[in-house]
Amino acid sequence: MSANDIPVVSFFKRVLDPFITWGVLVLVTWLYGENFTGYYLVLMIFTYFISSYVYEQTTIYNNWRNGNLLEYVRDTLVGWGIIISILLLLNYAAHFSRHFSEEVILTWFIVTPIALLVSHVIVRLIADSKRKKGGSRSAVVVGANETSLKLVNRIAEFPYLLIDVQGFFDERKDSRVSNWLGPRLGGIKDVASYARKHNIEMIFVSLPMSAQPRIREIMDDLHDTTASVYFLPDIYVYDLMQARFNSVGGIPVVAACESPFSGVDSVVKNASDFVLALLLLILLSPLMLLIALAVVLTSPGPAIFKQRRYGLNGEEITVYKFRSMTVSEDGPNVVQAQKNDARVTKVGAFLRRTSLDELPQFFNVLQGRMSVVGPRPHAVAHNELYRKLIKGYMLRHKVKPGITGWAQVNGMRGETDVLEKMQGRIDHDLYYLQHWSIWFDLWIILRTVWVVLKRDNAY
């Protein structure tokens, strides 16, 4: 068992969830008076393997472990929807439906996710009771530093990990983080004897990668104990983006800089973008037609302005906007719009103040090139300039650019005439990537409406 897989989570994965899924099917067939034939048994087997894969690809168990209840409920329901879709696709290919009762299958589809959620709540209550009665696993930390402090704080934040940190071992008695790690239990050479005497179950080694000789000594000393040993990579002292463990061909790797959209989050993000963009384009199509006519009739040139910008993974995309200027700059030097800019047309000034010039970008969303919420795309010329001046600038391209973003709803719109303004944008973009959730997106959309009504910094 891994340090992350607390006993109840492992119980979910291997025992409870399959039992609930199968048990509901057996119960429903009995309630409807149907015979539990071999076809139902085959359905159970298919469901087991499909659900194991689907839920392993999502963050359902991480959300349970970390106490993210709303996201856990969402992932459970979305995951079950994916499982149903796969089963229906298999049925379409093999025509299995004639062997099953429609009432049984429909009821099973509806009741199973409810039963899963209820069972998890019950187990959570049992785990909480066990924790309060001292059922947590005993643990110690080797090494007093920023990384071990983050671990201890995380364990304290999520009590359902069922880990009781008794203290730490370090040669230094005056470490600046030791006061928050609990009592100092001795030097590093004392770890093995303490683990044997107190039957410690978990030992977290938080030493720098350069301390290999010391780590070897610790492992040799711990060979005659029953403690599980875990290493904390010291890369976590850095401000990593969506860091997570993964594997490549069975070799464990640490994703130090990764997109926040993976598993079911990617499905939810893309689906919500497509649906929202499609609905808004349908509702706003009369307004967009009027805007296009106003642009064409009041100044020479096309209604739509196209500009090259960087999209996902830094690939060039073409972004659409209603033309608001008398020029269409897209070369190596692009001058940002300024207050009282003579290039801005009268209609264009109104469009820029109200952000209506951005409406064609919903077509970019339907094309899959942009998202409704994300870091705002910059002109290629500006990207090439600021990537050399601002550390971490290109990390914002780990996701699709957005029509609105966290920086924009915090007042960082308009011209970036000094480097500090662009630095502020990038800081907010990276914060968004580090803390993304679908609820965060909804909050940004609501804030966007308010910002547009205020009409600040748009010129």
Buried (B, 14 or more C-beta within 10 A) or exposed (E): EEBBBBEBBBBBBEEBBBEBBBBBBBBBBEEEEBEEEEEBEEBBEBBBEBBBEBBEBBBBBBBBBBBBBEBBBBBBBBBBBBBBEBBEEBBEEEEBEEEBBEEBBEBBBEBBBEBBBEBBEEBBEEBBEBBEEEBBBBBBBBBBBBBBBBBBEEBEEBBBBBBBBBBBBBEEEEBEBBEBBBEBBBEBEEBBEBBBEEEBBBBBBBBBEEBEEBBEBBEEBBEEBEBBBBBBBBEBBEEBBBBEEEEEEEEEEEBBEBBBBBBBBBBBBBEBBBEBBEEBBEEBEEEBEEBBEBBBEEBEBEBBBBBBBBBBEEEEBEBBBBBBBEEEBBEEEBEEBEEEBEEBBEBBBBBBBBBBBBBBBBBBBBEBBBBBBBBBBBBBBBBEBBBEEBEBBBBBBBBBBBBBBBBBBBEBBBBBEEEEBBBBBBBBBBBBBBEBBBEBBEBBBEBBEEBBEEEEBBB
